[in-house]
């Protein structure tokens, strides 16, 4: 399945998504000949029901200022997005909704279910964005791309070198299947298995995956990387940097307990600090 309808979630509060992250997403959509929809929010902040606090601290005034900040950021984000998409000739639309921060993740996830792929920028202190990403990854049924707010390497997003984190699991197989439109465009596909960190239960070898991808016209480089005392997440981050990976493809591990997500270690590490754009599937 080709990616024809992409979604980009933009954060308007507490800090706006960077222009660099917006540009990455627009370039990604353009490279895939996809339409891109930007989704952002005017955040509604409830007013405290405490007469004394309202009187002493002017809580209503503070809340009004924060609401105005979010609304202004949302407007600026949409303007930046429209300018970049128009300049690059990428078909686009803008969606602005109003909600509280507690409602945001569920609304983004619902939108994601009606798009081929969703892009979510993650910053250094983007705790809310991480929660949104987790919700979309595990709740949308669609692949998700995590974009670092500030790319570690300069230059536009490309698919020249794509890495695949392969451990023979269901999640990894799902990610490979979801990423086929990108793998078919890549100049180099590196399939890496991190060893000596956990037991990999399989009767097959990575060569079987290479054979499968060859039927799609995709030639791959097969590699094994020893964990050497590192976690899988840290090993993948260092591998991505060392081999100048433009996009990392990996399965996401985790499950929900009540309203909280219990993440696998590697998934948590990568979502918190993506070393490059990362495509995750569950």
N, C-alpha and C positions, 0 to 999 in steps of 0.2 A: 504494500500500500504506500503510495506517495504521500508526502506531507503537503497538503494544499490549503489547510486552514489552521494557522498558528495563533496562539494566545500569548500575550505578554502581560504579566501582572506587574504594575508599578506601585511602589510604596509612596504614599504621600505624608505619612506620619509614623514615628516622630521626625524622621529625616527623609527627604525625597530620594528616589532612585537616581543614580548618577547618569549624566549624559553619555558617558562611555559605555555603560551597560545597555542603555537604550540603543545606541549605535550597533553594538554587538548583535542584538536581537533583530534589528532591521536588516542588517547584512545577512544574517542567518536565513531569514525569510526570503530575501531576494535571491540568495544562492540556490534555494530549493524551489523557486518560482511559486512561492506560497503567499497567500493573503495573510496579513497580520492584524489582529485586533488588540488594541491596548486597553487594559482594564485597570482603572484606579478608583480611589474612594475619597469622598469627603467624610472624615471620621466624626461621628457624633459622640460627644463626651458627656455622660450624665452629670447633672448638677447635684452636689451634695445636699442632703436634706438636714442640715444642721444650722439653725438660725445663728447661733453664736459664732461658728466658724465662718459663715457667710458674711457676718458683720465685721469680724476682726480681720479676715484675710481677703475679703472681696472675692470669694470663690466663684460667684457667677461671672465676674469680670475676667478672671483667669481662664475659666472654661470657654468663654466667648472668644478670647484671644487664641486659644489652642484650636478651636474649631475654625477660626478664620485662617490660621496658619495652614491647616490641612487643606482647606478649600483653595487657598492661593497656590500651595504646592501642586495640587491636582491640576489646576488650570495651567500652571507652568509646564508640568510634565506632558500634558496633552499637546501643548503648543510645540514643545521640543520634538516630541514623537512625530507629529504631523509634518513638521519641517524636514526631518530626516527621511521619513518614508516618501514624501513627495519628491525630494531631491534625488532619491535613488530609484524612483519609479516603481515603488513597491505598493501594490494595492493594500489599502488599510481602512480601518474604522476605529472609532474611539468610543469607549463605554465608561461612564462615570456613575457610580452608585453611592448611596449614603448608608452607613452602618456604624455600629460600635466595633471596637477592636475584637471583641469576643465573637462577633458574627462573621468577621472578615474571611477566615480560613474556609468556612463552610460555603460561603458565597463563591469564592474563587474556585473551589473544588467542583461546584455545580457547573460553572462556566467551562471548566476544563473538560468535563465529560462530553461537551459538544464541540470540541476542537481536536484536531489530529495530534497536537503536541502543545505543551505549555512551557513557557520560559519564565523563570523566577530569578531575579537578581538577588544575590546574597552579599551583604557587607560585613565588615569586621564585627560590628556590634548589633547586627540585625537579628535579634532574638525572635521578634515577631515574624520576620520573613522566614526564618528557619521553621517555625511552627506551620506557617502557610505551606511551605515546601513539603513538609512531612505529610500534611493533610492531603495535598494534591497527589503526591507519589502513591500513597496507600489507599486513597479514596476515589480517585478519578477513573481508574481503569485505563488510563492513557499514559504514554511516556512523558517524562518531565525533564527539561534541561535546566540545570542550575548554572547561573552565570555569575562569576565573580564581579562584584561592583567595580573593582579596579583590576584589570587584567595584569597578570604577572609579566606578560610579554607585550610589547607594543605592536601595532599593526592590526588590520582588520581580521575578524574571525574567518577562518578557512577550514576546509576539510582535507588539507593536504596529507596530514598524518593523523590517523584515528587509532586510538588504543582501545582494546577490549579486555576487560578484566574477566578472566574465564576460570571458573572453578567447578564446572560440570553440573551446576545446580539448576533448578527450575527457574529461579529468578534471573540467572545469567543467560539462560536460553531465551527467556522472554525478552531480555534487553537486546540480545543479538537480533532476534526477529523484528523487534520494533525499529532497530537502527538500520535495517537493510537499505532503505533509500539513501542513507548517508554513506554507508560502507561502499555502496556501488559507485559513489562519486569520488571516494578517497583515492589519492595517489599511492598511499602506503597504509596498510592495516596491520597493526602489531597486536597479536594476541598473547597476553601475558598471564601466567598462572603463578601466584605467590605460594611458595612451598615452605615447609617446615614450621608453619604457624598453626595449622589445623589439619586434621585427617580428611583427605578428599576421597570420598567413597564412590568409586566408579570402576567399571571394567573396560573403559575406553581410554583413548589418548586424545590429545589436542589435535592430532593428525586427522581424526574423524570429523572434527569441526571444520578443519581446513578443507577436507573433501566436500563437505556439505556446502560451504561458502563458494567453492569453485564452481558449483552448478549455477551460481548466481553471477559468475564472471568475476569473483572477488579472489584475488591472490593475497595470502597473508604470510606474515613473518611470525613463526611460533617461538616463544621464549618462556623460560622459567626464571623467576627471580626469588632467591632465598630471602626469607624474612629476616634472618640474621638478628634476631632479638627485637625486631620492630613489630608493631601491629600491622595488620593487613592494610589498614587505612593509611598509615604512614608510609609503608612500602609502596603503595600505589601512588601516593602524592610525589614521592621522590622519583619513581619511575617515570611519571608523567613529565616532570620537569627535566629529567636527564635526557629524555628522548624527544623533547620539544613536541609533545602531543598537543594537537589542536583541539581535539575533543575526546574525552574518555567515556566509554560505554560500560556500564556495570549494572548488575542487578541490585535491587534494594531489599534489605532484610529488616523485618520488624513486624510487630503486630500491635493492635490497639487494645488498651485496657481502660474501660470506661471512656474518658475523653482524652486520655494521654497516650502518646505513642511510645512504645518501648522499642528502641532502635538497635539494630546490630551495630557492633563497634565500628566496622569499616564504613557503614552507611552514615553513622553519626559524625565521624571524622570528616568525611568528604563533604557532607552538607554544611557543616559548620565553617569549613575553610576550603572551598573548591580550588584546586590548583590550576584549573582551566575550566572551560565549559564542560559540564558532565551530564550525559544522558543517563537517567535512571529509570528503571522499570521494575514493577513489582508483580 
